[in-house]
Amino acid sequence: MALKCGIIGLANSGKTTLFNCMSNTRAESSSAAFSATKSNMGMVHVPDRRLYELARVQPTQKIVHTTVEFVDIPGLTRGAGTGAGAGNRFLADIRNTDALIHVLRCFDDAGLPHIDGSVNPVRDMETVDLELQVRDLESVEKKIVKTEKLLKTGDKQARRVMDVLLRYKQHLESFRSARSIEIDEPDRQHVADLMLLSAKPVIYVCNVDDGSAIQGNAWSSEVHKALDGQQAEILTIAARVEAEIAELENEGDRLAFLEDAGLGEPGVNKLIRAAYNLLRLETFFTVGPKEIRAWTITRGMTAPQAAGVIHSDLERGFIRAEVIRYEDLVSLGSESACRDKGKLSVEGKNYIVRDGDTVNIRFNV
């Protein structure tokens, strides 16, 4: 289950520069607003040193990381939600993402003019939020019209659906995003088919100048103040310097330049961890001489569900799972040693797979 993150923001906020930090695909950035004609897409290997530690214990032919797909969505503009501007046609790309990375411009650059004439990340955040809310309101209103017709036919479920839709309509009309509405999960399912844009979880990235990569600056501080109390995930990244470092071919050179910049790790690592935490994702491993592979699951998945991430046949014919914790396998040095020490457990269909489990699925189809 590959994670898909959409990178959104106003034009000239540094979205494409951030994309180039993370993806092996290099996209062209421009100082001309709205010059992009399509979204850029790139896959990123999720960094996980545990894979290489497992390879020390079990020599293998291949190590396979799990991946994240990043989609650099061209800059939105005022009115995009109602059909104005080039940004409108890119809103559909946002629908197909699991989470959003909202890049906020927290730097000044005379060579890269701000489309609204001045740097103000809080205003920019509100602008993009409004466009998503406007498009969501349009989607809700269309479903209200359809639900009214069902009410006239005596559909028993239609009244409950209508009540939920009206709550969302009122919420969106109050300039609040769908993700902040307080509503029971069963009722939330009544709007699931709409794939509301403003309901998607968000990581805010304050894109700062090179000198503010560690401490941030006055603009990023304003973002923190504006989002105070919302339990929002906020990261501070100097996208330009990280994109330059990412272009270096030698890993040693990249690490040296990161250290010189006072950065302990690439911003992409922080982003991926934040996205995993936001979406309640975890990683388990399969280990063997042909391949050691990382798999992504949703927190709380049972062993058969995790098996289904590998292949549907494994879930359908699931018998049991043989589980060893990563820490035990690495410290004891082999599966047989773990078995001897009682660190290999045989689990059934109700077992909840945990982050760091190494799992061997027994099945019969």
C-alpha positions as CSV (number, residue, x, y, z in Angstrom):
1,M,0.0,0.0,0.0
2,A,2.1,2.8,-1.4
3,L,1.6,6.2,0.3
4,K,0.7,9.1,-2.0
5,C,1.4,12.7,-0.9
6,G,0.4,15.8,-2.8
7,I,2.6,18.9,-2.6
8,I,0.4,22.0,-2.7
9,G,0.8,25.7,-2.3
10,L,0.7,29.0,-4.1
11,A,2.9,29.5,-7.1
12,N,6.6,30.5,-6.2
13,S,6.3,29.0,-2.7
14,G,9.0,26.4,-3.5
15,K,6.9,23.3,-4.1
16,T,8.9,22.1,-7.0
17,T,12.2,22.8,-5.3
18,L,10.9,20.7,-2.4
19,F,9.8,18.0,-4.8
20,N,13.4,17.9,-6.2
21,C,14.8,17.4,-2.7
22,M,12.9,14.2,-2.5
23,S,12.4,12.6,-5.9
24,N,14.8,11.0,-8.3
25,T,12.6,12.7,-10.9
26,R,13.9,16.3,-11.5
27,A,11.2,18.8,-12.3
28,E,11.9,22.2,-13.8
29,S,11.2,25.1,-11.4
30,S,10.5,28.6,-12.8
31,S,10.1,32.1,-11.5
32,A,7.1,32.6,-13.8
33,A,3.9,31.9,-11.9
34,F,1.5,29.3,-13.4
35,S,4.0,28.2,-16.1
36,A,3.5,24.5,-15.2
37,T,1.1,22.6,-17.4
38,K,0.9,19.3,-15.5
39,S,1.7,17.8,-12.1
40,N,5.1,16.2,-11.5
41,M,5.2,12.7,-10.1
42,G,8.1,10.9,-8.4
43,M,8.7,7.8,-6.2
44,V,10.9,8.0,-3.1
45,H,12.4,5.0,-1.2
46,V,11.4,5.2,2.5
47,P,14.7,5.4,4.4
48,D,15.0,2.6,6.9
49,R,18.3,1.5,8.3
50,R,16.7,-1.6,9.8
51,L,16.7,-3.3,6.4
52,Y,20.5,-3.2,6.3
53,E,20.8,-4.4,9.8
54,L,18.6,-7.4,8.9
55,A,20.8,-8.0,5.9
56,R,23.8,-8.5,8.3
57,V,21.9,-11.2,10.0
58,Q,20.4,-12.8,6.9
59,P,22.6,-12.3,3.7
60,T,20.3,-11.6,0.8
61,Q,20.3,-11.0,-2.9
62,K,18.1,-7.9,-2.8
63,I,16.9,-5.2,-0.4
64,V,13.6,-3.6,-1.2
65,H,12.4,-0.4,0.5
66,T,8.8,0.5,0.7
67,T,8.0,3.7,-1.3
68,V,6.2,7.0,-1.2
69,E,4.8,8.7,-4.3
70,F,5.0,12.5,-4.2
71,V,2.9,14.6,-6.6
72,D,4.0,18.2,-7.2
73,I,0.7,19.9,-8.0
74,P,1.1,23.2,-9.9
75,G,0.5,26.4,-7.9
76,L,-3.1,27.3,-7.1
77,T,-4.5,30.8,-7.4
78,R,-7.5,32.7,-6.1
79,G,-10.6,31.5,-7.7
80,A,-9.3,28.0,-8.6
81,G,-12.1,26.4,-6.6
82,T,-14.8,28.1,-8.7
83,G,-13.1,27.3,-12.0
84,A,-10.9,30.4,-12.4
85,G,-7.2,30.2,-13.4
86,A,-5.0,27.3,-14.5
87,G,-5.0,25.8,-11.0
88,N,-8.6,24.6,-11.3
89,R,-7.7,21.6,-13.4
90,F,-5.1,20.5,-10.9
91,L,-7.6,20.2,-8.0
92,A,-8.5,16.7,-9.4
93,D,-4.9,15.6,-8.8
94,I,-5.3,16.4,-5.1
95,R,-8.3,14.1,-4.8
96,N,-6.2,11.0,-5.4
97,T,-3.7,11.7,-2.6
98,D,-3.6,10.2,0.9
99,A,-2.1,13.3,2.5
100,L,-1.2,16.9,1.6
101,I,2.1,18.7,2.1
102,H,1.3,22.4,2.1
103,V,4.3,24.4,1.3
104,L,4.3,27.9,2.7
105,R,6.7,30.6,1.5
106,C,8.7,31.8,4.4
107,F,11.6,33.5,2.5
108,D,12.1,36.7,0.5
109,D,13.7,36.7,-2.9
110,A,13.7,39.7,-5.2
111,G,14.3,37.4,-8.1
112,L,11.2,35.3,-7.3
113,P,8.3,37.7,-6.9
114,H,5.4,36.7,-4.7
115,I,2.2,36.5,-6.7
116,D,0.4,38.7,-4.1
117,G,3.3,41.2,-3.8
118,S,4.6,40.4,-0.4
119,V,5.6,37.4,1.8
120,N,2.8,36.4,4.2
121,P,2.6,32.7,4.8
122,V,-0.5,32.9,7.0
123,R,-2.4,34.7,4.3
124,D,-1.2,32.2,1.7
125,M,-2.3,29.3,3.9
126,E,-5.8,30.8,4.2
127,T,-5.9,31.4,0.4
128,V,-5.2,27.8,-0.5
129,D,-7.5,26.5,2.3
130,L,-10.3,28.7,0.9
131,E,-9.9,27.2,-2.6
132,L,-10.2,23.7,-1.3
133,Q,-13.2,24.6,0.9
134,V,-15.0,26.2,-2.1
135,R,-14.5,23.1,-4.2
136,D,-15.7,20.9,-1.4
137,L,-18.8,23.1,-0.9
138,E,-19.6,22.7,-4.5
139,S,-19.3,18.9,-4.2
140,V,-21.5,18.8,-1.0
141,E,-24.2,21.0,-2.7
142,K,-24.4,18.7,-5.7
143,K,-24.9,15.7,-3.4
144,I,-27.6,17.6,-1.5
145,V,-29.5,18.0,-4.7
146,K,-29.3,14.3,-5.5
147,T,-30.3,13.4,-1.9
148,E,-33.4,15.6,-2.0
149,K,-34.6,13.5,-4.9
150,L,-34.1,10.3,-2.9
151,L,-36.0,11.9,0.0
152,K,-39.0,12.3,-2.2
153,T,-39.0,8.6,-3.1
154,G,-39.1,7.7,0.6
155,D,-35.5,6.4,0.9
156,K,-35.0,5.6,4.6
157,Q,-31.3,6.4,4.6
158,A,-31.7,9.7,2.7
159,R,-32.8,11.7,5.8
160,R,-29.6,10.8,7.7
161,V,-27.4,11.5,4.7
162,M,-29.1,14.9,4.3
163,D,-28.5,15.8,7.9
164,V,-24.8,15.0,7.6
165,L,-24.5,16.9,4.3
166,L,-26.1,20.0,5.8
167,R,-23.7,19.9,8.7
168,Y,-20.8,19.8,6.3
169,K,-22.3,22.6,4.2
170,Q,-22.6,24.8,7.3
171,H,-19.1,24.0,8.4
172,L,-17.6,24.8,5.0
173,E,-19.6,28.0,4.6
174,S,-18.0,29.1,7.9
175,F,-14.6,29.0,6.1
176,R,-13.5,25.8,8.0
177,S,-11.9,22.8,6.5
178,A,-13.7,19.5,6.4
179,R,-11.0,17.8,8.5
180,S,-11.9,19.9,11.5
181,I,-15.6,19.0,11.7
182,E,-16.6,17.0,14.8
183,I,-18.7,14.1,13.5
184,D,-19.0,10.4,14.2
185,E,-17.1,8.0,12.0
186,P,-20.3,6.3,10.6
187,D,-21.7,9.6,9.6
188,R,-18.3,10.6,8.0
189,Q,-18.8,7.6,5.6
190,H,-21.8,9.4,4.1
191,V,-19.4,11.9,2.4
192,A,-16.6,9.4,1.7
193,D,-17.5,9.2,-1.9
194,L,-16.9,12.9,-2.3
195,M,-13.2,12.6,-1.4
196,L,-13.3,16.1,0.1
197,L,-10.1,18.0,-0.5
198,S,-10.1,19.9,2.7
199,A,-10.7,16.6,4.7
200,K,-7.2,15.3,3.8
201,P,-4.6,15.3,6.6
202,V,-2.0,18.1,6.1
203,I,1.7,18.6,6.9
204,Y,2.7,22.2,6.8
205,V,6.2,22.9,5.5
206,C,7.7,26.4,6.2
207,N,10.1,26.8,3.3
208,V,12.7,29.1,4.7
209,D,15.9,30.7,3.5
210,D,19.2,28.8,3.9
211,G,20.2,30.6,7.1
212,S,16.9,29.8,8.8
213,A,17.0,26.0,8.2
214,I,17.6,25.2,11.9
215,Q,15.8,27.9,14.0
216,G,13.3,29.1,11.5
217,N,12.5,32.8,11.1
218,A,9.8,35.4,11.8
219,W,7.5,34.2,9.1
220,S,7.7,30.5,10.2
221,S,7.0,31.7,13.7
222,E,3.8,33.4,12.4
223,V,2.7,30.0,11.0
224,H,3.2,28.3,14.3
225,K,1.1,31.0,16.0
226,A,-1.7,30.7,13.5
227,L,-1.9,26.9,13.9
228,D,-1.5,26.9,17.6
229,G,-4.0,24.6,19.2
230,Q,-4.8,22.7,16.0
231,Q,-2.4,19.8,16.7
232,A,-1.0,20.5,13.2
233,E,2.2,18.9,12.0
234,I,4.6,21.7,11.0
235,L,8.1,21.3,9.6
236,T,10.8,23.9,8.8
237,I,12.8,23.1,5.7
238,A,15.2,25.1,3.6
239,A,14.2,23.5,0.3
240,R,16.7,25.3,-1.9
241,V,19.8,24.2,0.0
242,E,18.4,20.6,0.4
243,A,17.7,20.4,-3.4
244,E,21.3,21.4,-4.1
245,I,22.6,18.8,-1.7
246,A,20.2,16.1,-3.2
247,E,21.9,16.7,-6.6
248,L,25.2,15.4,-5.3
249,E,25.9,11.9,-6.5
250,N,28.1,10.8,-3.6
251,E,26.3,9.9,-0.4
252,G,29.3,10.9,1.6
253,D,29.3,14.4,0.0
254,R,25.6,14.7,0.7
255,L,26.1,13.9,4.4
256,A,29.1,16.3,4.6
257,F,27.1,19.1,3.2
258,L,24.1,18.4,5.4
259,E,26.5,18.6,8.4
260,D,28.0,21.8,7.2
261,A,24.4,23.3,6.9
262,G,23.8,22.1,10.5
263,L,21.2,19.5,9.4
264,G,21.2,16.1,11.0
265,E,19.3,14.4,8.1
266,P,17.6,15.3,4.8
267,G,14.2,17.0,5.1
268,V,12.6,14.2,3.1
269,N,13.3,11.8,6.0
270,K,11.4,14.2,8.4
271,L,8.6,14.5,5.9
272,I,8.1,10.8,5.5
273,R,8.1,10.2,9.2
274,A,5.6,12.9,9.7
275,A,3.4,11.5,6.9
276,Y,3.6,8.0,8.4
277,N,2.6,9.3,11.8
278,L,-0.2,11.4,10.4
279,L,-1.7,8.5,8.5
280,R,-1.0,5.9,11.3
281,L,1.2,3.8,9.1
282,E,3.8,1.3,10.2
283,T,6.4,-1.0,8.7
284,F,6.9,-4.8,8.9
285,F,9.5,-6.9,7.2
286,T,9.8,-10.2,5.3
287,V,13.3,-11.7,5.5
288,G,14.9,-14.3,3.3
289,P,18.0,-15.2,1.2
290,K,16.4,-13.9,-2.0
291,E,14.9,-10.7,-0.6
292,I,14.5,-8.6,2.5
293,R,11.6,-6.2,2.0
294,A,9.8,-3.6,3.9
295,W,6.0,-3.4,3.8
296,T,3.7,-0.6,4.8
297,I,0.5,-1.2,6.8
298,T,-2.0,0.8,8.7
299,R,-1.6,0.7,12.5
300,G,-3.9,-1.9,13.9
301,M,-4.0,-4.3,11.0
302,T,-4.3,-8.0,11.8
303,A,-1.9,-10.6,10.5
304,P,-4.2,-11.7,7.6
305,Q,-4.7,-8.1,6.6
306,A,-0.9,-7.5,6.6
307,A,-0.5,-10.7,4.6
308,G,-2.9,-9.3,2.0
309,V,-0.6,-6.3,1.5
310,I,2.0,-8.8,0.2
311,H,-0.5,-10.7,-1.9
312,S,-4.3,-11.3,-1.8
313,D,-3.7,-15.1,-1.9
314,L,-1.8,-14.9,1.4
315,E,-4.8,-13.2,3.1
316,R,-7.3,-15.6,1.6
317,G,-5.4,-18.7,2.5
318,F,-3.9,-17.4,5.8
319,I,-3.1,-20.2,8.3
320,R,-0.7,-18.5,10.8
321,A,2.1,-16.0,11.0
322,E,5.6,-16.7,12.5
323,V,6.7,-13.5,14.1
324,I,10.1,-12.3,15.4
325,R,10.7,-8.8,16.6
326,Y,13.3,-6.9,14.7
327,E,15.3,-6.2,17.9
328,D,15.4,-9.8,18.8
329,L,16.5,-11.0,15.4
330,V,19.3,-8.5,15.2
331,S,20.5,-9.1,18.7
332,L,20.4,-12.9,18.7
333,G,21.7,-13.2,15.1
334,S,19.5,-15.8,13.5
335,E,15.9,-17.2,13.3
336,S,17.1,-20.5,14.9
337,A,18.6,-18.6,17.9
338,C,15.3,-16.7,18.3
339,R,13.4,-20.0,18.2
340,D,15.7,-21.5,20.8
341,K,15.3,-18.4,23.1
342,G,11.5,-18.4,22.7
343,K,11.5,-15.2,20.7
344,L,9.7,-16.6,17.7
345,S,5.9,-16.6,18.3
346,V,3.3,-18.3,16.2
347,E,0.3,-16.0,15.8
348,G,-3.3,-16.5,14.5
349,K,-5.8,-14.4,12.7
350,N,-6.4,-12.0,15.6
351,Y,-2.7,-11.0,16.0
352,I,-2.1,-7.2,15.5
353,V,1.1,-6.7,13.5
354,R,3.4,-4.2,15.1
355,D,6.0,-1.8,13.6
356,G,9.3,-3.7,13.3
357,D,7.8,-7.2,13.2
358,T,9.5,-9.7,10.9
359,V,6.8,-11.9,9.6
360,N,6.7,-15.3,7.8
361,I,3.2,-16.1,6.5
362,R,2.0,-19.7,6.4
363,F,-0.9,-20.1,4.0
364,N,-2.8,-22.6,1.8
365,V,-4.9,-21.7,-1.2
